[in-house]
Amino acid sequence: MQIHIEASDLPGRACGPDTDFASFDNIHVGVQRKDRPGELLGLHPGDAAGASWTLDCTAVSTPEGVEVSGPYVQNRLGGRFVYLSWGTVDGLGAFTMFRRAKLMMSDVDPEVLRAAARTGHLTARLRLSDDRGRPKCARVRPPDISWAATQGGSGTLGA
């Protein structure tokens, strides 16, 4: 199965300080590899019109539902999830993470996940700016993210 992440409304390349947020420049976002915070897939600048990633995964039916695993699916206490890592990129191209957004597999409707296991495609759509225009972080839950079983990452199927 593939997980397609389609993101819009990125926050820009810079954001100023706030009471709980430092100032950052040359902001980028990418998908963190499992257990390797410094290894990112598809780094996109924070001022891009959109960002997308395709993650190759394995979907296995279990008595509890569909279990998703793969090189970019984290597996910690509390469940399986994908990290979108926010960071700055310096003049030499080095990425320094400052925040992460967590896309939880447990937030996918079980019927949608079963349908995605059949079609081979699960698509997540979300905005990457929070309500204050800063990089979205923490657990991203519906309605801030929508999950759908899709054909090849585009178009929605009925579950």
C-alpha beads as a LAMMPS data file, in Angstrom:
LAMMPS data file: protein, C-alpha beads

159 atoms
158 bonds

1 atom types
1 bond types

-500.0 500.0 xlo xhi
-500.0 500.0 ylo yhi
-500.0 500.0 zlo zhi

Masses

1 110.0

Atoms # bond

1 1 1 0.000 0.000 0.000
2 1 1 1.082 3.588 -0.521
3 1 1 0.267 6.534 1.702
4 1 1 -0.043 9.769 -0.253
5 1 1 0.212 12.976 1.766
6 1 1 -1.075 16.084 0.007
7 1 1 -0.409 19.312 1.876
8 1 1 -1.460 22.870 1.162
9 1 1 -1.232 26.280 2.836
10 1 1 2.404 26.098 3.899
11 1 1 3.410 28.776 6.449
12 1 1 6.255 30.458 4.548
13 1 1 10.034 30.398 4.884
14 1 1 10.163 32.465 8.079
15 1 1 8.149 33.006 11.209
16 1 1 8.677 35.427 14.043
17 1 1 8.903 34.688 17.735
18 1 1 5.926 34.306 20.059
19 1 1 5.584 33.430 23.735
20 1 1 5.978 29.701 22.986
21 1 1 7.733 29.836 19.626
22 1 1 11.212 31.014 18.632
23 1 1 11.979 32.825 15.389
24 1 1 13.023 30.622 12.449
25 1 1 14.279 31.329 8.927
26 1 1 14.550 29.160 5.803
27 1 1 11.881 26.756 7.055
28 1 1 11.430 23.394 5.296
29 1 1 9.273 20.307 5.917
30 1 1 9.824 16.629 5.133
31 1 1 8.745 13.159 6.240
32 1 1 10.960 11.643 8.931
33 1 1 12.219 8.094 8.432
34 1 1 11.340 5.656 11.223
35 1 1 13.718 6.066 14.167
36 1 1 16.009 8.366 12.127
37 1 1 15.139 12.028 12.838
38 1 1 17.910 13.281 10.560
39 1 1 16.798 11.256 7.535
40 1 1 14.017 13.023 5.656
41 1 1 12.022 12.254 2.548
42 1 1 11.037 15.020 0.134
43 1 1 12.163 18.206 1.832
44 1 1 9.934 21.111 0.699
45 1 1 10.514 24.830 1.368
46 1 1 7.979 26.474 3.668
47 1 1 6.858 28.879 0.949
48 1 1 6.037 26.183 -1.636
49 1 1 2.548 26.245 -3.147
50 1 1 2.039 22.724 -1.803
51 1 1 3.906 19.629 -0.729
52 1 1 3.311 15.949 -1.380
53 1 1 4.897 12.686 -0.411
54 1 1 4.313 9.035 -1.336
55 1 1 5.273 6.451 1.265
56 1 1 5.576 2.765 0.437
57 1 1 4.009 0.713 3.232
58 1 1 2.721 -2.713 4.111
59 1 1 -0.905 -3.143 5.192
60 1 1 -1.767 -6.341 7.057
61 1 1 -5.250 -7.306 8.245
62 1 1 -5.307 -8.331 11.905
63 1 1 -8.193 -9.133 14.271
64 1 1 -7.892 -5.528 15.543
65 1 1 -8.004 -4.002 12.035
66 1 1 -5.443 -3.052 9.389
67 1 1 -1.886 -2.596 10.637
68 1 1 0.291 -0.275 8.560
69 1 1 4.083 -0.406 8.663
70 1 1 6.966 0.823 6.561
71 1 1 10.196 2.802 6.588
72 1 1 8.388 6.094 7.298
73 1 1 5.738 4.773 9.726
74 1 1 6.754 5.273 13.353
75 1 1 5.603 2.682 15.898
76 1 1 5.556 3.979 19.461
77 1 1 3.399 3.602 22.515
78 1 1 0.099 5.101 21.503
79 1 1 0.167 3.736 17.965
80 1 1 1.567 4.053 14.488
81 1 1 2.027 7.419 12.837
82 1 1 3.927 9.479 10.280
83 1 1 6.046 12.451 11.351
84 1 1 6.187 15.605 9.249
85 1 1 9.342 17.320 10.517
86 1 1 9.764 21.085 10.409
87 1 1 13.221 22.567 10.453
88 1 1 15.583 25.169 9.166
89 1 1 18.126 24.614 6.415
90 1 1 21.455 26.411 6.737
91 1 1 23.776 27.634 3.963
92 1 1 25.420 24.207 3.721
93 1 1 22.081 22.409 3.385
94 1 1 22.012 21.004 6.942
95 1 1 18.511 20.502 8.372
96 1 1 17.833 21.330 12.041
97 1 1 14.416 20.190 13.278
98 1 1 12.380 22.444 15.545
99 1 1 8.849 20.957 15.382
100 1 1 6.946 17.917 14.142
101 1 1 3.389 17.135 13.134
102 1 1 2.087 13.644 13.892
103 1 1 -0.347 11.927 11.478
104 1 1 -1.870 9.027 13.447
105 1 1 -3.022 5.832 11.735
106 1 1 -5.543 5.403 14.581
107 1 1 -7.291 8.567 13.348
108 1 1 -8.082 6.908 10.004
109 1 1 -11.632 5.529 9.976
110 1 1 -11.324 1.708 10.050
111 1 1 -13.567 1.359 6.958
112 1 1 -11.398 3.841 5.044
113 1 1 -8.276 1.943 6.082
114 1 1 -9.763 -1.393 4.966
115 1 1 -10.765 0.143 1.615
116 1 1 -7.262 1.617 1.230
117 1 1 -5.723 -1.787 1.894
118 1 1 -7.863 -3.143 -0.978
119 1 1 -7.056 -0.317 -3.428
120 1 1 -3.451 0.012 -2.325
121 1 1 -3.730 3.768 -1.767
122 1 1 -4.483 5.882 1.309
123 1 1 -4.474 9.658 0.851
124 1 1 -4.165 12.276 3.581
125 1 1 -4.994 15.907 2.845
126 1 1 -4.132 18.701 5.266
127 1 1 -3.121 22.327 5.651
128 1 1 0.395 22.831 6.989
129 1 1 -0.269 26.202 8.649
130 1 1 -1.943 26.381 12.010
131 1 1 -4.590 29.000 12.873
132 1 1 -1.838 31.565 13.550
133 1 1 -0.036 30.948 10.250
134 1 1 2.806 29.000 11.850
135 1 1 4.002 25.470 10.976
136 1 1 1.349 22.946 12.046
137 1 1 2.646 20.672 14.776
138 1 1 1.557 18.104 17.365
139 1 1 -1.133 15.534 16.589
140 1 1 -3.135 16.491 13.510
141 1 1 -6.680 15.156 13.899
142 1 1 -9.779 15.289 11.744
143 1 1 -11.208 17.696 10.666
144 1 1 -7.718 19.240 10.256
145 1 1 -6.748 16.212 8.184
146 1 1 -8.901 14.106 5.880
147 1 1 -8.127 10.484 5.029
148 1 1 -9.509 8.669 1.984
149 1 1 -9.048 5.389 0.151
150 1 1 -8.039 6.415 -3.362
151 1 1 -7.037 5.103 -6.763
152 1 1 -3.362 5.878 -7.317
153 1 1 -3.400 8.749 -4.848
154 1 1 -6.050 10.817 -6.646
155 1 1 -9.792 10.759 -6.461
156 1 1 -11.836 9.332 -3.616
157 1 1 -13.514 5.946 -3.459
158 1 1 -16.485 5.003 -1.364
159 1 1 -15.465 2.913 1.651

Bonds

1 1 1 2
2 1 2 3
3 1 3 4
4 1 4 5
5 1 5 6
6 1 6 7
7 1 7 8
8 1 8 9
9 1 9 10
10 1 10 11
11 1 11 12
12 1 12 13
13 1 13 14
14 1 14 15
15 1 15 16
16 1 16 17
17 1 17 18
18 1 18 19
19 1 19 20
20 1 20 21
21 1 21 22
22 1 22 23
23 1 23 24
24 1 24 25
25 1 25 26
26 1 26 27
27 1 27 28
28 1 28 29
29 1 29 30
30 1 30 31
31 1 31 32
32 1 32 33
33 1 33 34
34 1 34 35
35 1 35 36
36 1 36 37
37 1 37 38
38 1 38 39
39 1 39 40
40 1 40 41
41 1 41 42
42 1 42 43
43 1 43 44
44 1 44 45
45 1 45 46
46 1 46 47
47 1 47 48
48 1 48 49
49 1 49 50
50 1 50 51
51 1 51 52
52 1 52 53
53 1 53 54
54 1 54 55
55 1 55 56
56 1 56 57
57 1 57 58
58 1 58 59
59 1 59 60
60 1 60 61
61 1 61 62
62 1 62 63
63 1 63 64
64 1 64 65
65 1 65 66
66 1 66 67
67 1 67 68
68 1 68 69
69 1 69 70
70 1 70 71
71 1 71 72
72 1 72 73
73 1 73 74
74 1 74 75
75 1 75 76
76 1 76 77
77 1 77 78
78 1 78 79
79 1 79 80
80 1 80 81
81 1 81 82
82 1 82 83
83 1 83 84
84 1 84 85
85 1 85 86
86 1 86 87
87 1 87 88
88 1 88 89
89 1 89 90
90 1 90 91
91 1 91 92
92 1 92 93
93 1 93 94
94 1 94 95
95 1 95 96
96 1 96 97
97 1 97 98
98 1 98 99
99 1 99 100
100 1 100 101
101 1 101 102
102 1 102 103
103 1 103 104
104 1 104 105
105 1 105 106
106 1 106 107
107 1 107 108
108 1 108 109
109 1 109 110
110 1 110 111
111 1 111 112
112 1 112 113
113 1 113 114
114 1 114 115
115 1 115 116
116 1 116 117
117 1 117 118
118 1 118 119
119 1 119 120
120 1 120 121
121 1 121 122
122 1 122 123
123 1 123 124
124 1 124 125
125 1 125 126
126 1 126 127
127 1 127 128
128 1 128 129
129 1 129 130
130 1 130 131
131 1 131 132
132 1 132 133
133 1 133 134
134 1 134 135
135 1 135 136
136 1 136 137
137 1 137 138
138 1 138 139
139 1 139 140
140 1 140 141
141 1 141 142
142 1 142 143
143 1 143 144
144 1 144 145
145 1 145 146
146 1 146 147
147 1 147 148
148 1 148 149
149 1 149 150
150 1 150 151
151 1 151 152
152 1 152 153
153 1 153 154
154 1 154 155
155 1 155 156
156 1 156 157
157 1 157 158
158 1 158 159
